[in-house]
Each structure stands twice: as structure tokens, then as C-alpha cells.
Amino acid sequence: MKLRITEELWKEGNMYVSYCPEMDVASCGEDINQAKKNLLETILINIEDTKKMGTFEQFIDECGLEETNIDILSVRKELIGFTPIEVAVY
């Protein structure tokens, strides 16, 4: 089974943050690759823990994932774009 989820990458100071909004988990690293690798490890630990506790199906449902293809769970919504905007406040 595969999960198709979202990864957001941010730069905060000298660190890079990788965040998965569906699972509400984040990790960081000194470079982008390390942040991505650490997030994947965090996600896998969460999955292993929920399987051990018998709450994996509930966890997947709470993350908003559903089966879209055989052996692929995807989010119910699809990210189309992510663009910073400026709004003037008076």
C-alpha cells in the first residue's frame, strides 16, 4: 500500500522544515534532503505506532485519506498551488 500525501517545505532561519498537513507532522534538517528524509522517518514511525495500537484505519480516516487506486490511499482534496501573497492592512 502507498500513501499519496502532501509535503510542504519551509526555510526557517538556517534550518529547513518539512511538514505533512494531512498527518499534522513535521521534521527539520540542515538542508532540504535531510528535512525530507526526517519527515519520511517521522511518518513511518507514526504509521508503525498506529498499527501496533490497532488504530491504523482510524488514523488514515482522520488524515482524510481514501483509496483512489488499488493499493494507493490519497487525500480527498488535491493541492493545486501554493503561492505567497501580500495583503495591505491599514
C-alpha positions in Angstrom: 0.0 0.0 0.0 1.2 3.5 -0.8 0.1 6.8 0.7 -0.1 9.9 -1.6 0.2 12.8 0.8 1.4 16.4 0.8 4.8 17.7 1.8 5.4 21.4 2.4 8.9 22.7 2.7 9.9 25.8 4.5 13.1 27.6 5.3 13.2 29.0 8.9 16.5 30.7 9.7 19.3 28.3 8.9 17.0 25.2 9.0 14.6 23.6 6.6 11.2 22.3 7.8 9.2 19.6 6.1 5.6 19.4 7.0 2.8 16.9 6.1 -0.6 18.7 6.7 -2.7 15.6 6.4 -0.9 13.9 9.3 0.0 17.1 11.1 3.6 16.1 11.5 6.8 18.0 10.8 10.5 17.5 10.9 13.5 19.6 10.1 17.1 19.4 8.8 20.1 21.4 7.9 19.3 21.0 4.2 16.2 20.2 2.1 17.2 16.5 1.7 17.7 16.0 5.4 14.4 17.6 6.2 12.6 15.4 3.7 14.3 12.3 5.0 13.5 13.1 8.6 9.8 13.7 7.7 9.6 10.4 6.0 11.0 8.7 9.1 8.5 10.5 11.3 5.6 9.5 9.1 6.8 5.8 9.1 7.1 5.9 12.9 3.6 7.2 13.2 2.3 4.5 10.9 4.1 1.8 12.8 2.8 3.1 16.1 -0.8 3.2 15.0 -0.6 -0.3 13.5 0.8 -1.6 16.9 -2.0 0.1 18.8 -4.6 -1.2 16.3 -5.7 2.3 15.3 -4.2 2.5 11.8 -7.6 2.6 10.0 -8.9 5.3 12.3 -5.6 7.3 11.8 -5.9 7.0 8.0 -9.5 8.2 8.2 -8.6 11.1 10.4 -5.9 12.1 8.0 -8.5 12.4 5.2 -7.1 9.6 3.1 -9.2 7.3 0.9 -8.5 4.6 -1.6 -8.2 6.1 -5.1 -6.5 3.3 -6.9 -5.6 -0.3 -5.9 -3.1 0.0 -3.0 -2.9 3.8 -3.1 -4.5 6.0 -0.5 -4.8 9.7 -1.4 -6.1 12.8 0.2 -9.7 13.7 -0.6 -8.5 17.1 -1.8 -5.8 17.8 -4.3 -3.3 20.6 -3.8 -3.4 22.8 -6.9 -1.0 25.6 -5.9 0.8 27.2 -3.1 1.7 30.9 -3.6 2.7 33.6 -1.1 0.5 36.7 -1.4 0.7 40.2 0.0 -2.3 41.9 1.5 -2.2 45.5 2.5 -3.6 46.1 6.0 -4.5 49.7 7.1 
